[in-house]
Amino acid sequence: MTDPFLIAGIDEAGRGPLAGPVVAAAVILDPAQPIAGLADSKILSATRREQLAVEIRAKALAWALGRAEAAEIDQINILQATLLAMQRAVANLSIAPDHALVDGNRCPALACSCQAIIKGDATEPAISAASILAKTARDAELRQLDARYPQYGFARHKGYPTAAHREALRRYGPCPEHRRSFAPVA
């Protein structure tokens, strides 16, 4: 019997916000333990995302997170930071994949073959799982940032450029977690 061909799904959360890291997840699903309800994290309720995240972590053959901090984003730009976070997620997997499916139109440099799939988080279960893990991990982190910097409202908007966030930036200036290279912060 040959070893199974292992496919990792990869997605990120946090490209558009003005603050915090970009977080990527890589997930190798177990075909023997299917997970019902996987979908693009953006269309799921926060409660459903959290429920699925627990199930993904319990049932996946392997999963891992990778990240690039706000300072790295400012240094190398959001696209390169996203690809770096994806590389870190795959490197953190306990099992090396044979192939990777990435949400979007660009693949990070990986040791395995890689295919970019636009809107893959809606069509590929492994990418959907990665989307859910990345989003729930980043959201949890932004809730922690909210405790450190309550004046910005990170728990509500997760760092996205809402009117309330832009007003807080005008009023208080940026905190250390803000991305200085993003126009509304600069």
C-alpha positions as CSV (number, residue, x, y, z in Angstrom):
1,M,0.0,0.0,0.0
2,T,1.3,3.5,-0.9
3,D,1.1,6.5,1.4
4,P,-1.8,8.8,0.7
5,F,-1.1,11.9,-1.3
6,L,-1.3,14.7,1.2
7,I,-2.9,18.0,0.2
8,A,-2.7,21.1,2.3
9,G,-5.2,23.9,2.0
10,I,-3.8,27.4,2.7
11,D,-5.6,30.7,3.3
12,E,-5.0,33.9,5.2
13,A,-6.9,36.4,7.3
14,G,-6.0,40.1,7.7
15,R,-4.8,41.5,4.4
16,G,-7.1,44.5,4.5
17,P,-7.0,45.7,8.1
18,L,-5.0,48.7,9.3
19,A,-3.6,46.9,12.3
20,G,-2.4,43.6,13.6
21,P,-0.7,40.7,11.8
22,V,-1.7,38.8,8.7
23,V,-2.4,35.2,9.8
24,A,-2.2,32.2,7.5
25,A,-3.3,28.7,8.2
26,A,-2.4,25.4,6.5
27,V,-4.7,22.3,6.9
28,I,-4.4,18.7,5.8
29,L,-7.8,17.2,6.1
30,D,-8.3,13.5,7.0
31,P,-10.5,11.9,4.2
32,A,-11.6,9.3,6.8
33,Q,-13.0,12.1,9.1
34,P,-15.0,14.5,6.9
35,I,-16.2,17.8,8.4
36,A,-19.7,19.0,7.4
37,G,-20.3,22.6,6.8
38,L,-16.9,23.8,5.6
39,A,-17.2,27.1,3.7
40,D,-15.5,30.4,3.1
41,S,-15.1,31.8,6.7
42,K,-16.5,35.2,5.6
43,I,-20.0,33.7,5.0
44,L,-20.2,31.8,8.3
45,S,-21.4,33.3,11.6
46,A,-18.7,33.9,14.2
47,T,-20.3,31.1,16.3
48,R,-20.3,28.6,13.5
49,R,-16.6,29.5,12.6
50,E,-15.6,28.8,16.2
51,Q,-17.5,25.5,16.3
52,L,-15.9,24.4,13.0
53,A,-12.4,25.5,14.2
54,V,-12.7,23.2,17.1
55,E,-13.7,20.3,14.8
56,I,-11.0,21.1,12.3
57,R,-8.3,21.1,14.9
58,A,-9.6,17.8,16.3
59,K,-10.1,15.9,13.0
60,A,-7.4,17.2,10.6
61,L,-4.3,15.1,10.0
62,A,-2.3,18.3,10.5
63,W,-2.9,22.0,10.9
64,A,-0.7,25.0,11.6
65,L,-0.7,28.8,11.7
66,G,1.9,31.2,10.4
67,R,1.9,35.0,10.7
68,A,3.7,38.2,9.6
69,E,3.6,41.1,12.1
70,A,2.6,44.7,11.3
71,A,6.3,45.7,11.2
72,E,7.1,43.0,8.7
73,I,4.1,44.1,6.6
74,D,5.4,47.6,6.6
75,Q,8.9,46.4,5.7
76,I,8.1,44.0,2.8
77,N,4.5,45.0,1.8
78,I,1.2,43.1,2.4
79,L,1.5,40.7,-0.5
80,Q,5.0,39.5,0.4
81,A,4.0,39.4,4.1
82,T,1.0,37.2,3.2
83,L,3.1,34.8,1.2
84,L,5.6,34.7,4.1
85,A,2.8,33.9,6.6
86,M,1.7,31.1,4.3
87,Q,5.2,29.7,4.1
88,R,5.5,29.8,7.9
89,A,2.1,28.0,8.2
90,V,3.2,25.2,5.9
91,A,6.6,25.0,7.6
92,N,4.8,24.6,11.0
93,L,2.8,21.6,9.8
94,S,3.7,18.3,11.6
95,I,3.4,16.5,8.3
96,A,4.8,17.7,5.0
97,P,2.2,18.0,2.3
98,D,2.8,16.6,-1.2
99,H,0.8,19.5,-2.8
100,A,-0.8,22.8,-1.6
101,L,-4.0,24.5,-2.7
102,V,-3.9,28.2,-2.0
103,D,-6.8,30.6,-1.9
104,G,-6.1,33.5,-4.3
105,N,-4.0,34.0,-7.4
106,R,-0.4,33.6,-6.0
107,C,1.4,30.7,-4.5
108,P,4.1,31.1,-1.9
109,A,7.5,29.4,-2.5
110,L,7.0,25.9,-0.9
111,A,8.9,22.6,-0.9
112,C,5.9,21.0,-2.5
113,S,3.9,21.7,-5.7
114,C,1.3,24.4,-5.3
115,Q,-1.8,25.6,-7.1
116,A,-3.5,29.0,-6.6
117,I,-7.3,28.9,-6.8
118,I,-9.3,32.1,-6.9
119,K,-12.2,31.8,-4.5
120,G,-10.8,28.5,-3.4
121,D,-12.1,29.1,0.1
122,A,-15.6,28.5,-1.3
123,T,-14.8,25.4,-3.4
124,E,-12.0,23.4,-1.8
125,P,-12.7,22.0,1.7
126,A,-9.0,22.1,2.8
127,I,-8.8,25.8,1.9
128,S,-12.2,26.4,3.6
129,A,-10.8,24.8,6.7
130,A,-7.6,27.0,6.5
131,S,-9.8,30.1,6.0
132,I,-11.7,29.2,9.2
133,L,-8.6,28.6,11.3
134,A,-6.9,31.8,10.1
135,K,-9.9,33.9,10.7
136,T,-10.7,32.6,14.2
137,A,-7.1,32.8,15.3
138,R,-6.8,36.4,14.0
139,D,-10.1,37.5,15.5
140,A,-9.0,36.1,18.9
141,E,-5.8,38.0,18.7
142,L,-7.6,41.3,17.9
143,R,-9.9,40.8,20.9
144,Q,-6.7,40.5,23.0
145,L,-5.4,43.7,21.3
146,D,-8.6,45.4,22.2
147,A,-7.9,44.7,25.9
148,R,-4.5,46.4,25.5
149,Y,-5.7,49.3,23.3
150,P,-9.4,49.7,24.1
151,Q,-9.7,53.1,22.6
152,Y,-9.5,51.7,19.0
153,G,-12.3,49.2,19.2
154,F,-10.4,46.3,17.8
155,A,-12.8,43.7,19.2
156,R,-15.6,45.2,17.0
157,H,-13.9,45.9,13.7
158,K,-10.9,43.5,13.9
159,G,-8.6,46.3,12.6
160,Y,-10.5,47.0,9.4
161,P,-10.8,50.6,8.3
162,T,-14.3,51.3,9.6
163,A,-15.5,54.9,10.3
164,A,-15.1,54.3,14.0
165,H,-11.5,53.0,13.5
166,R,-10.5,55.9,11.3
167,E,-11.9,58.3,13.9
168,A,-10.0,56.6,16.7
169,L,-6.8,56.9,14.6
170,R,-7.5,60.6,14.1
171,R,-8.1,61.1,17.8
172,Y,-5.3,58.9,19.3
173,G,-2.8,58.4,16.5
174,P,-1.5,54.9,15.7
175,C,-0.6,52.3,18.3
176,P,2.4,49.9,17.9
177,E,0.2,47.4,16.1
178,H,-0.9,49.7,13.4
179,R,0.5,49.3,9.9
180,R,2.4,52.5,9.2
181,S,2.6,51.7,5.4
182,F,-1.2,51.7,5.0
183,A,-2.5,55.1,3.8
184,P,-5.1,55.8,6.5
185,V,-2.4,55.2,9.2
186,A,0.4,57.0,7.5
